[in-house]
């Protein structure tokens, strides 16, 4: 289980815009773009599509960009069996050549198509696993289930019934045809998504989404991947959905247990929107699925963390600190999830410092993106957790203000705690985005500097938008699990070159900012 904690106890081109049009209905099988995509699937894209030679593809959607690029979406079947999770998109250049394939099926289908367990046995098992009332089996279909580590034969059993509160349900339960284990489940009945008011602790009154079933409101957002909030009720094991009798969440104070839940939901929403609207990323894993947030964790818990195993954020109520649900903390934690699904920066040594810095960088950018007067954007990490003005967990423009973080790169920086070695990249990002004049407001690093910078250099910043675009591309395209600070310099130079050109002001600024923190 990977956990990335905040360690609070110790202490203008981001993408091209395309004006494309999707087909109103499934494109014709003989459409030229479909035929080109099918040719790719039988040729250069065969391996990338995890094709077996016995797969069939049916076009379901077509988007043609303004520049002529084509994106054809297909459903897959295998020897006549529907493949759940086998859908894919074939991307083609305007000249018809292959650009790439988007898919989630992990491996080629290589499974015995003779079920060990019958449809009737699968139906009985599905009813045992059905969690609602009045379950009735409506259909049983033999399929290939390809949403897991490898495709396998399964029964898709549709069970209808009634949820608590009277809401109907049409639940698909995927039962292994070989072992009768439950592989997956989902509901075709999607509850009404409404909006209400979150009376947050740090961000004022904000709009939040909820589900309404009967007379029960649940703090869940179906417009952002189904993100939900649960309360741990100051324990560490039991999760209970945050529900209410109305669409008002909290009272802007800790006297309501709903208040910090509203903060957590708001922070998630902002982070989702920032990455989707600024960088085109559809959720943490870029698969459209939302994580979930756990509030009121443990008792007097002065920390927050991301865990890959639960795909969730966890927030303590604090003891010496205020509840750890501020905007930048939420953005920080969810960025750990993005890092684990892109560069996978190992959480130790210099790569660990880059991992932490990445979360600080995007936590800061999410805070600026929020444009919330109650929690204005700044380069302080976790300042809302303190009641003293100007105090924070970390300081990006002057990392060593906390007395332990490193302003500058030096030979032994990888040996210190990752939350402190993050200072090197945090400092770099501030200088890249904002610049400094004669060392004001941020000192530069000179020969001999280690944790504390003393230089009075001058750099011109390129702005947060461009700096963020460069770091995101470096993270998702060039960094790998063991990238160190030298590698980060190379990755950001490559990213800036891709976005703005090798001789651009932006690429020169990247080089200068790394030099200014001692990583030449």
C-alpha positions, -999 to 999 in steps of 0.1 A, spaced: 0 0 0 14 34 -10 7 63 12 19 98 7 15 120 37 18 157 40 44 153 68 29 181 88 41 166 121 77 175 112 72 208 105 0 303 -224 -1 271 -242 -8 240 -221 -25 221 -249 -38 228 -284 -75 235 -288 -93 213 -313 -126 221 -328 -139 186 -336 -173 171 -343 -186 138 -331 -210 117 -352 -246 120 -341 -248 82 -345 -224 53 -349 -205 59 -381 -211 36 -411 -189 6 -413 -178 17 -448 -169 53 -437 -133 60 -449 -121 69 -414 -135 37 -400 -119 17 -428 -85 33 -422 -88 26 -385 -97 -10 -391 -67 -13 -415 -45 0 -387 -60 -26 -363 -51 -53 -387 -16 -39 -393 6 -14 -373 -18 -12 -344 -24 -49 -340 -1 -54 -310 -9 -20 -294 -46 -30 -295 -39 -62 -276 -55 -80 -306 -57 -118 -306 -65 -124 -342 -100 -136 -332 -113 -102 -321 -139 -83 -340 -143 -45 -339 -175 -24 -344 -172 14 -347 -194 33 -323 -181 69 -326 -160 91 -348 -145 125 -341 -126 145 -368 -106 174 -356 -103 207 -374 -68 197 -386 -81 165 -401 -70 141 -374 -94 112 -369 -104 94 -337 -125 62 -342 -139 45 -312 -147 7 -313 -164 -19 -292 -147 -53 -292 -160 -88 -293 -140 -121 -292 -153 -151 -310 -188 -137 -307 -186 -128 -270 -189 -92 -259 -156 -79 -243 -163 -57 -213 -134 -33 -211 -121 -41 -246 -133 -9 -262 -106 13 -277 -99 44 -298 -77 45 -329 -61 79 -335 -50 88 -370 -32 117 -385 -48 139 -412 -28 120 -439 -43 87 -427 -12 74 -409 -15 59 -374 -10 82 -345 -18 58 -316 -43 37 -297 -61 45 -265 -74 15 -245 -74 0 -210 -74 -37 -219 -42 -49 -203 -34 -80 -223 -44 -100 -253 -74 -124 -248 -61 -159 -242 -87 -177 -221 -107 -209 -223 -141 -202 -236 -158 -232 -220 -174 -220 -187 -167 -242 -157 -198 -229 -140 -232 -226 -156 -254 -196 -161 -277 -209 -134 -248 -212 -109 -236 -177 -118 -271 -164 -112 -273 -180 -77 -239 -165 -69 -250 -130 -81 -281 -131 -59 -259 -139 -29 -238 -108 -38 -268 -85 -45 -268 -59 -17 -303 -45 -22 -338 -58 -17 -362 -80 -38 -335 -92 -62 -346 -108 -94 -323 -122 -121 -333 -107 -154 -305 -119 -178 -273 -139 -179 -248 -133 -207 -214 -151 -212 -188 -124 -218 -151 -117 -217 -143 -95 -187 -112 -73 -196 -113 -47 -169 -89 -66 -147 -52 -76 -149 -60 -101 -177 -91 -109 -197 -112 -138 -184 -145 -156 -191 -174 -143 -170 -212 -142 -167 -228 -107 -168 -258 -112 -145 -284 -84 -144 -303 -83 -112 -331 -58 -106 -344 -48 -72 -351 -19 -48 -326 1 -28 -332 14 7 -354 45 3 -373 29 -26 -350 37 -55 -350 10 -81 -317 -7 -91 -305 -26 -122 -273 -41 -110 -248 -59 -133 -228 -85 -113 -198 -100 -132 -193 -135 -120 -162 -155 -130 -172 -184 -152 -143 -204 -138 -143 -196 -101 -177 -180 -94 -159 -151 -77 -174 -116 -81 -152 -96 -105 -171 -63 -107 -205 -47 -103 -223 -15 -114 -258 -1 -116 -276 10 -147 -298 32 -126 -280 65 -120 -293 86 -92 -303 122 -96 -273 145 -92 -284 178 -76 -266 208 -62 -266 223 -28 -244 245 -6 -213 235 12 -206 258 42 -169 251 44 -144 259 72 -118 276 49 -135 286 16 -168 301 25 -201 290 9 -196 269 -22 -217 248 -46 -215 211 -41 -232 181 -58 -251 154 -41 -272 123 -48 -308 122 -37 -325 88 -30 -359 92 -14 -354 118 13 -317 111 19 -290 133 5 -255 118 0 -224 139 -6 -214 124 -39 -206 141 -72 -216 121 -103 -203 149 -126 -167 143 -114 -163 106 -116 -186 97 -87 -163 113 -60 -178 108 -25 -170 117 10 -171 93 40 -166 100 76 -143 78 98 -160 92 129 -126 97 146 -118 60 141 -95 44 116 -114 15 101 -152 21 96 -162 43 67 -197 58 67 -211 79 38 -217 115 46 -255 119 43 -281 145 54 -317 154 53 -311 185 32 -287 199 7 -268 222 31 -235 207 42 -220 222 74 -222 255 91 -187 271 84 -175 258 118 -162 227 134 -194 223 154 -209 205 125 -194 172 114 -204 181 79 -183 212 76 -149 196 69 -166 171 46 -177 201 25 -141 213 24 -129 179 12 -156 177 -15 -148 213 -26 -110 206 -28 -116 174 -48 -139 193 -72 -113 221 -77 -85 196 -83 -106 176 -108 -116 207 -127 -80 221 -127 -64 190 -142 -93 184 -167 -98 220 -179 -61 231 -178 -43 199 -187 -70 177 -203 -67 150 -177 -99 131 -169 -95 123 -133 -65 111 -112 -60 80 -133 -72 97 -165 -100 72 -167 -129 93 -157 -132 77 -123 -133 98 -91 -114 89 -59 -130 94 -26 -123 114 5 -122 102 42 -127 129 69 -125 128 107 -98 102 106 -86 90 140 -85 114 170 -64 146 171 -47 135 139 -23 162 126 -19 148 91 -34 140 57 -24 114 32 -31 98 -2 -33 60 -4 -31 41 -37 -46 10 -21 -80 27 -15 -76 53 -42 -86 79 -16 -76 109 4 -76 109 42 -79 140 64 -73 143 101 -91 169 123 -59 182 137 -46 188 172 -20 215 171 -32 222 136 -66 231 122 -84 203 102 -63 194 72 -88 201 45 -76 233 29 -76 237 -9 -38 233 -14 -37 202 9 -65 185 -11 -47 194 -44 -14 181 -29 -28 148 -19 -46 140 -51 -15 149 -71 3 120 -54 -23 98 -71 -15 114 -105 22 109 -99 17 72 -91 -1 68 -124 24 86 -145 61 90 -136 57 68 -105 85 87 -87 98 65 -60 92 80 -26 128 81 -14 160 100 -23 159 127 -49 129 111 -67 110 113 -35 118 150 -32 105 155 -67 74 135 -58 66 158 -29 75 189 -49 51 178 -77 23 177 -51 33 211 -37 34 226 -72 0 214 -83 -15 220 -49 -5 256 -53 -18 258 -88 -51 244 -78 -53 270 -50 -47 298 -76 -72 282 -100 -99 283 -73 -97 321 -72 -114 320 -38 -111 352 -18 -114 332 14 -82 312 5 -63 333 -20 -36 317 -41 0 319 -27 32 299 -25 26 288 10 17 251 16 -10 246 43 -11 281 56 -48 276 66 -38 250 90 -23 277 113 -39 306 131 -8 327 128 -6 348 96 23 339 73 30 305 90 28 274 68 40 239 64 64 248 35 74 280 17 81 276 -20 98 310 -26 121 304 4 120 267 14 145 270 42 122 294 60 111 263 80 147 257 91 150 223 75 141 224 38 167 229 11 168 260 -10 195 246 -32 207 214 -48 238 199 -32 254 165 -32 238 151 -1 203 166 -7 189 131 -15 197 119 19 173 142 38 136 137 43 117 139 10 95 167 24 126 188 29 145 179 -3 113 189 -22 125 225 -15 149 224 -45 121 218 -70 97 240 -52 122 268 -53 129 261 -90 92 264 -98 87 297 -80 116 312 -98 104 298 -132 69 311 -127 74 344 -108 111 353 -111 131 374 -87 149 407 -87 183 410 -71 173 381 -48 139 397 -39 116 381 -30 135 348 -35 172 344 -30 192 325 -56 218 298 -50 256 305 -53 286 283 -49 287 268 -14 250 272 -7 232 241 6 200 245 26 201 283 26 204 304 -6 223 337 -3 225 349 -39 210 381 -53 204 370 -89 177 383 -111 153 361 -132 122 369 -152 93 345 -146 72 331 -174 40 329 -154 22 301 -135 3 289 -166 33 281 -187 54 268 -157 25 245 -148 22 232 -184 60 225 -185 60 206 -152 29 186 -162 44 175 -195 77 167 -178 59 146 -152 37 127 -177 60 123 -207 96 124 -195 101 116 -158 103 80 -147 104 63 -113 140 71 -105 143 106 -120 167 128 -99 172 165 -100 195 163 -130 169 142 -147 142 167 -137 162 195 -153 165 175 -185 128 166 -184 116 201 -180 139 214 -207 125 187 -231 89 196 -221 95 233 -226 111 226 -260 81 206 -270 57 233 -260 75 265 -269 106 256 -289 143 249 -282 153 286 -285 122 300 -268 122 324 -239 104 297 -219 131 270 -225 158 295 -216 139 304 -184 138 267 -174 175 264 -177 181 296 -158 158 286 -130 175 253 -125 209 270 -125 195 295 -99 188 266 -75 223 250 -81 213 222 -105 234 231 -136 
